[in-house]
Amino acid sequence: MYLPRLADAAASSMATYGIPLLVLGTTNSSSLTGIAFMLAWASRLCTFSLAGMAVDRFGPARIFRLAATARALVAGLAAPTLGMTDLKTASSLVLLLAACAGCLTQFSFIAAESMGAVASREAGGVAHRVQSVLLGIDQTAALAGPAAGGLLLQQAGSSGMLAVISGLSILTAVIAPGTRHAPSAPQATGPGTRRWRTGWTTLRALPRLAWLVAGLALSNLALGLLEAATPVIVVKQLGQSSASVGLVWSCAAAASLLAVSTCRFTIDRWGLTRVGRCAALVTIVPCFLVAHAGSYPAYLILAAVFMAGDSVLAVVLRTLRSDLIPAAVFGSTLSVTVLILLLPYPLAGILMALVDPADIDTLITVCAILQCIGLACAFTRSTRPRPRHGKHRK
């Protein structure tokens, strides 16, 4: 499972951070860059329920393989087409590409998370170690993806970057594992409305998880705005190249990887809740400061610290999610949590498209305040542990 997840994560991170750069380079418009970011995440929201149903019914491995194949076709077809169209057509095409990439990323994400949940349940009392390893794989791919995307876009153009995304997706589909587990129980394959109610009811019955999801949703609003605004801030305001944008996210991925590598030991010693509170503080402080970063090195460092804290929070969330959600309704409940966590991203894209570039710093500060409130509530409400698989839950 690890090698295909690495290849898929590399293709996804390159598309996630490279396509906004592609839009900015094609249109030279911060508003259209925000719209592209919104389309990418809105398409994920529109397919979250379908992705959960498909994973529960046909198995995560099969959906994982199909999503990778579809992304390879989309990127492979877009690569030569962009070079043969005029500016107006190319602008429309890159916006469509952003939407398609977001949709396929949703399917591969749900499938990959479901496979990871199976591995966590098999690990029993050391589930947080499994999740930190899987998140480390994602961060390793994110370490190379943004920088490679920026360099490819600068040196080889849009066709070169899209060709590499297509190649990585083909590799993912080829080496993806076969279906090891049968489809879920019959109650997990009902109509979409019933599955939505099942997932929502399950989440409400787990208050510790529900409060954490709500807090991280507000944190994701700040993160989404930062991701959407970084190409404009780095290129337009700080006067750097597209490769410098990729370097920001690669350094952030390196800091995240280091944080994920160490958090498995800190969770062993101090428990999920205490480590989560420290990670929340580490995430909140740079979010306030990044709006006032006056130089590229300062912006890079603050973004890296922000992402390091966010990655530790992701380990806490994934551990609780795999531990508390029953296996028979995991896909449905995961889809509901993903919907809540992804809603802020298209909102961030809309805000980016509507707000004047000169007011981005103020908007980031407002989102930092909301993030602080959300994470404070997440770690002060319903923090009583509810262990199920081992003594590591604290």
PyMOL commands that set and color helices and strands:
alter all, ss='L'
color gray80, all
select helices_A, chain A and resi 2-27+30-46+48-58+60-82+87-155+157-175+186-189+192-204+207-237+242-270+272-290+296-324+327-342+344-354+357-378
alter helices_A, ss='H'
color red, helices_A
deselect
rebuild
show_as cartoon
